[in-house]
Amino acid sequence: RWTSEAVRIAKDAVPGEHLVAGSLAPLEDCYRPDLSPRDCREEHSEMASALAESGCDLILCETHANVDEAFQAVEVSVQTGLPTWLALTAGPKGDLLSPRAMADAAKKAAELGASAILANCIPATMLFRWIDALADADLGVPFGGYANAGSVEDRVGWKSSAEPGANRYAELARVWVASGATIIGGCCGTGPSHIAAISRLR
């Protein structure tokens, strides 16, 4: 019930041509990949089915640092018939997945049916390393990223008056786009001003 209501609210809040994604997150702590259950297909399948039945336009398996859990989430999401995107994370310190490990996992996820691959919740000042790795992997599907604002000292986000930080974020995003990223967004510490800034990129 609550999933259906959340999807309804989201769809009512955006123009009709916009897509609404349903999120399929890790079962445990995003930044503790060691806690991921060995077999989590049943739980992810239940949630993926609920998202599909509630009217989501796509399923975003996001903030996964345990690649085995990510693969299971992708497999059951693809089985719903909805487009499935995967967002992998190296965490706020960039130490959970190396760029090479993420690229290797992205390649397999694309083979499993993921229609887009993203790097997410990595500090914006660091994300280019993972974007470059995804670009070099020749995935055969669109790729991109949505970073977090990093530390307060990075002056990228976390504040209510965020225009200078938003512009800084957009300049960093310009580098990702130059590497071939075609899907760009924002994660923790970013807000509407950051999305507005990247939407103006040319």
KELUM-116244 format. One record per residue (C-alpha): x, y, z; residue number from 1; residue in three letters. Coordinates in steps of 0.2 Angstrom, whole numbers, plus 5000, padded with zeros to 4 digits. Layout:
// residues N
+------+------+------+-----+-----+
!    u !    v !    w !   k !   r !
+------+------+------+-----+-----+
!    X !    Y !    Z ! NUM ! ALA !
...
+------+------+------+-----+-----+
END
This chain:
// residues 202
+------+------+------+-----+-----+
!    u !    v !    w !   k !   r !
+------+------+------+-----+-----+
! 5000 ! 5000 ! 5000 !   1 ! ARG !
! 5013 ! 5013 ! 5005 !   2 ! TRP !
! 5024 ! 5009 ! 4990 !   3 ! THR !
! 5009 ! 5012 ! 4978 !   4 ! SER !
! 5005 ! 5028 ! 4987 !   5 ! GLU !
! 5023 ! 5034 ! 4986 !   6 ! ALA !
! 5023 ! 5031 ! 4967 !   7 ! VAL !
! 5006 ! 5039 ! 4965 !   8 ! ARG !
! 5013 ! 5055 ! 4974 !   9 ! ILE !
! 5029 ! 5055 ! 4964 !  10 ! ALA !
! 5019 ! 5053 ! 4947 !  11 ! LYS !
! 5007 ! 5067 ! 4952 !  12 ! ASP !
! 5022 ! 5079 ! 4956 !  13 ! ALA !
! 5031 ! 5078 ! 4939 !  14 ! VAL !
! 5026 ! 5082 ! 4921 !  15 ! PRO !
! 5018 ! 5067 ! 4912 !  16 ! GLY !
! 5033 ! 5064 ! 4901 !  17 ! GLU !
! 5045 ! 5062 ! 4916 !  18 ! HIS !
! 5050 ! 5045 ! 4922 !  19 ! LEU !
! 5048 ! 5039 ! 4940 !  20 ! VAL !
! 5061 ! 5027 ! 4946 !  21 ! ALA !
! 5058 ! 5015 ! 4960 !  22 ! GLY !
! 5073 ! 5012 ! 4971 !  23 ! SER !
! 5080 ! 4995 ! 4976 !  24 ! LEU !
! 5093 ! 4998 ! 4989 !  25 ! ALA !
! 5104 ! 4985 ! 4998 !  26 ! PRO !
! 5096 ! 4975 ! 5012 !  27 ! LEU !
! 5109 ! 4981 ! 5025 !  28 ! GLU !
! 5120 ! 4996 ! 5027 !  29 ! ASP !
! 5125 ! 5004 ! 5010 !  30 ! CYS !
! 5142 ! 5006 ! 5016 !  31 ! TYR !
! 5144 ! 4989 ! 5024 !  32 ! ARG !
! 5145 ! 4977 ! 5010 !  33 ! PRO !
! 5151 ! 4964 ! 5021 !  34 ! ASP !
! 5134 ! 4963 ! 5029 !  35 ! LEU !
! 5125 ! 4959 ! 5013 !  36 ! SER !
! 5116 ! 4942 ! 5014 !  37 ! PRO !
! 5123 ! 4929 ! 5002 !  38 ! ARG !
! 5106 ! 4925 ! 4995 !  39 ! ASP !
! 5094 ! 4940 ! 4994 !  40 ! CYS !
! 5084 ! 4937 ! 4978 !  41 ! ARG !
! 5068 ! 4934 ! 4987 !  42 ! GLU !
! 5068 ! 4950 ! 4997 !  43 ! GLU !
! 5073 ! 4960 ! 4981 !  44 ! HIS !
! 5061 ! 4951 ! 4970 !  45 ! SER !
! 5047 ! 4956 ! 4982 !  46 ! GLU !
! 5051 ! 4974 ! 4982 !  47 ! MET !
! 5055 ! 4974 ! 4963 !  48 ! ALA !
! 5037 ! 4967 ! 4960 !  49 ! SER !
! 5029 ! 4979 ! 4971 !  50 ! ALA !
! 5038 ! 4994 ! 4962 !  51 ! LEU !
! 5033 ! 4987 ! 4945 !  52 ! ALA !
! 5015 ! 4984 ! 4951 !  53 ! GLU !
! 5014 ! 5002 ! 4958 !  54 ! SER !
! 5017 ! 5009 ! 4941 !  55 ! GLY !
! 5036 ! 5014 ! 4942 !  56 ! CYS !
! 5043 ! 5017 ! 4925 !  57 ! ASP !
! 5060 ! 5010 ! 4929 !  58 ! LEU !
! 5069 ! 5001 ! 4943 !  59 ! ILE !
! 5085 ! 5009 ! 4950 !  60 ! LEU !
! 5095 ! 4997 ! 4960 !  61 ! CYS !
! 5106 ! 5010 ! 4969 !  62 ! GLU !
! 5120 ! 5013 ! 4981 !  63 ! THR !
! 5126 ! 4995 ! 4980 !  64 ! HIS !
! 5144 ! 4992 ! 4986 !  65 ! ALA !
! 5142 ! 4973 ! 4987 !  66 ! ASN !
! 5143 ! 4967 ! 4968 !  67 ! VAL !
! 5135 ! 4950 ! 4972 !  68 ! ASP !
! 5120 ! 4958 ! 4980 !  69 ! GLU !
! 5119 ! 4971 ! 4965 !  70 ! ALA !
! 5119 ! 4957 ! 4952 !  71 ! PHE !
! 5104 ! 4948 ! 4962 !  72 ! GLN !
! 5095 ! 4964 ! 4962 !  73 ! ALA !
! 5097 ! 4967 ! 4944 !  74 ! VAL !
! 5092 ! 4950 ! 4939 !  75 ! GLU !
! 5075 ! 4950 ! 4948 !  76 ! VAL !
! 5072 ! 4968 ! 4943 !  77 ! SER !
! 5075 ! 4964 ! 4924 !  78 ! VAL !
! 5062 ! 4949 ! 4927 !  79 ! GLN !
! 5048 ! 4962 ! 4930 !  80 ! THR !
! 5050 ! 4968 ! 4912 !  81 ! GLY !
! 5054 ! 4986 ! 4918 !  82 ! LEU !
! 5070 ! 4995 ! 4912 !  83 ! PRO !
! 5083 ! 4992 ! 4926 !  84 ! THR !
! 5097 ! 5004 ! 4930 !  85 ! TRP !
! 5111 ! 5000 ! 4942 !  86 ! LEU !
! 5120 ! 5012 ! 4953 !  87 ! ALA !
! 5136 ! 5006 ! 4961 !  88 ! LEU !
! 5145 ! 5016 ! 4975 !  89 ! THR !
! 5163 ! 5016 ! 4982 !  90 ! ALA !
! 5156 ! 5025 ! 4997 !  91 ! GLY !
! 5159 ! 5042 ! 5004 !  92 ! PRO !
! 5178 ! 5039 ! 5006 !  93 ! LYS !
! 5179 ! 5030 ! 4989 !  94 ! GLY !
! 5187 ! 5015 ! 4997 !  95 ! ASP !
! 5173 ! 5002 ! 4995 !  96 ! LEU !
! 5175 ! 4998 ! 4976 !  97 ! LEU !
! 5190 ! 5003 ! 4966 !  98 ! SER !
! 5187 ! 5011 ! 4949 !  99 ! PRO !
! 5192 ! 4994 ! 4940 ! 100 ! ARG !
! 5181 ! 4984 ! 4952 ! 101 ! ALA !
! 5166 ! 4995 ! 4948 ! 102 ! MET !
! 5170 ! 4994 ! 4929 ! 103 ! ALA !
! 5171 ! 4975 ! 4930 ! 104 ! ASP !
! 5155 ! 4974 ! 4940 ! 105 ! ALA !
! 5146 ! 4986 ! 4928 ! 106 ! ALA !
! 5151 ! 4975 ! 4913 ! 107 ! LYS !
! 5143 ! 4960 ! 4921 ! 108 ! LYS !
! 5127 ! 4970 ! 4926 ! 109 ! ALA !
! 5125 ! 4975 ! 4908 ! 110 ! ALA !
! 5126 ! 4957 ! 4902 ! 111 ! GLU !
! 5113 ! 4953 ! 4915 ! 112 ! LEU !
! 5101 ! 4966 ! 4907 ! 113 ! GLY !
! 5105 ! 4982 ! 4916 ! 114 ! ALA !
! 5100 ! 4996 ! 4903 ! 115 ! SER !
! 5111 ! 5009 ! 4912 ! 116 ! ALA !
! 5125 ! 5010 ! 4924 ! 117 ! ILE !
! 5129 ! 5024 ! 4936 ! 118 ! LEU !
! 5142 ! 5028 ! 4950 ! 119 ! ALA !
! 5133 ! 5036 ! 4965 ! 120 ! ASN !
! 5136 ! 5043 ! 4982 ! 121 ! CYS !
! 5155 ! 5046 ! 4979 ! 122 ! ILE !
! 5161 ! 5063 ! 4983 ! 123 ! PRO !
! 5159 ! 5075 ! 4968 ! 124 ! ALA !
! 5177 ! 5080 ! 4968 ! 125 ! THR !
! 5182 ! 5061 ! 4966 ! 126 ! MET !
! 5169 ! 5054 ! 4955 ! 127 ! LEU !
! 5179 ! 5057 ! 4939 ! 128 ! PHE !
! 5190 ! 5042 ! 4942 ! 129 ! ARG !
! 5175 ! 5030 ! 4942 ! 130 ! TRP !
! 5167 ! 5039 ! 4927 ! 131 ! ILE !
! 5183 ! 5037 ! 4917 ! 132 ! ASP !
! 5183 ! 5018 ! 4922 ! 133 ! ALA !
! 5165 ! 5016 ! 4916 ! 134 ! LEU !
! 5169 ! 5025 ! 4900 ! 135 ! ALA !
! 5184 ! 5013 ! 4897 ! 136 ! ASP !
! 5174 ! 4998 ! 4900 ! 137 ! ALA !
! 5164 ! 4999 ! 4884 ! 138 ! ASP !
! 5148 ! 4994 ! 4892 ! 139 ! LEU !
! 5137 ! 4995 ! 4878 ! 140 ! GLY !
! 5124 ! 5004 ! 4888 ! 141 ! VAL !
! 5122 ! 5022 ! 4894 ! 142 ! PRO !
! 5132 ! 5027 ! 4910 ! 143 ! PHE !
! 5134 ! 5042 ! 4921 ! 144 ! GLY !
! 5134 ! 5047 ! 4939 ! 145 ! GLY !
! 5126 ! 5056 ! 4954 ! 146 ! TYR !
! 5139 ! 5061 ! 4967 ! 147 ! ALA !
! 5137 ! 5067 ! 4985 ! 148 ! ASN !
! 5143 ! 5084 ! 4990 ! 149 ! ALA !
! 5158 ! 5077 ! 4999 ! 150 ! GLY !
! 5164 ! 5086 ! 5015 ! 151 ! SER !
! 5158 ! 5103 ! 5020 ! 152 ! VAL !
! 5176 ! 5109 ! 5016 ! 153 ! GLU !
! 5173 ! 5105 ! 4998 ! 154 ! ASP !
! 5161 ! 5119 ! 4997 ! 155 ! ARG !
! 5150 ! 5109 ! 4985 ! 156 ! VAL !
! 5134 ! 5107 ! 4995 ! 157 ! GLY !
! 5125 ! 5104 ! 5012 ! 158 ! TRP !
! 5120 ! 5122 ! 5014 ! 159 ! LYS !
! 5103 ! 5130 ! 5011 ! 160 ! SER !
! 5111 ! 5144 ! 5001 ! 161 ! SER !
! 5119 ! 5133 ! 4989 ! 162 ! ALA !
! 5122 ! 5142 ! 4972 ! 163 ! GLU !
! 5141 ! 5143 ! 4973 ! 164 ! PRO !
! 5142 ! 5125 ! 4977 ! 165 ! GLY !
! 5129 ! 5121 ! 4964 ! 166 ! ALA !
! 5140 ! 5129 ! 4951 ! 167 ! ASN !
! 5155 ! 5120 ! 4957 ! 168 ! ARG !
! 5145 ! 5104 ! 4956 ! 169 ! TYR !
! 5141 ! 5108 ! 4938 ! 170 ! ALA !
! 5159 ! 5111 ! 4933 ! 171 ! GLU !
! 5164 ! 5094 ! 4940 ! 172 ! LEU !
! 5149 ! 5087 ! 4931 ! 173 ! ALA !
! 5155 ! 5094 ! 4915 ! 174 ! ARG !
! 5171 ! 5083 ! 4916 ! 175 ! VAL !
! 5160 ! 5068 ! 4918 ! 176 ! TRP !
! 5150 ! 5073 ! 4903 ! 177 ! VAL !
! 5166 ! 5075 ! 4893 ! 178 ! ALA !
! 5171 ! 5057 ! 4897 ! 179 ! SER !
! 5155 ! 5051 ! 4890 ! 180 ! GLY !
! 5142 ! 5051 ! 4904 ! 181 ! ALA !
! 5125 ! 5054 ! 4898 ! 182 ! THR !
! 5115 ! 5052 ! 4914 ! 183 ! ILE !
! 5119 ! 5065 ! 4928 ! 184 ! ILE !
! 5111 ! 5069 ! 4944 ! 185 ! GLY !
! 5114 ! 5073 ! 4963 ! 186 ! GLY !
! 5115 ! 5063 ! 4979 ! 187 ! CYS !
! 5118 ! 5067 ! 4997 ! 188 ! CYS !
! 5121 ! 5085 ! 5001 ! 189 ! GLY !
! 5115 ! 5091 ! 4984 ! 190 ! THR !
! 5098 ! 5099 ! 4980 ! 191 ! GLY !
! 5087 ! 5108 ! 4967 ! 192 ! PRO !
! 5100 ! 5121 ! 4964 ! 193 ! SER !
! 5113 ! 5108 ! 4959 ! 194 ! HIS !
! 5100 ! 5099 ! 4947 ! 195 ! ILE !
! 5096 ! 5116 ! 4940 ! 196 ! ALA !
! 5115 ! 5120 ! 4937 ! 197 ! ALA !
! 5118 ! 5103 ! 4929 ! 198 ! ILE !
! 5103 ! 5105 ! 4918 ! 199 ! SER !
! 5111 ! 5121 ! 4911 ! 200 ! ARG !
! 5127 ! 5112 ! 4905 ! 201 ! LEU !
! 5130 ! 5113 ! 4886 ! 202 ! ARG !
+------+------+------+-----+-----+
END
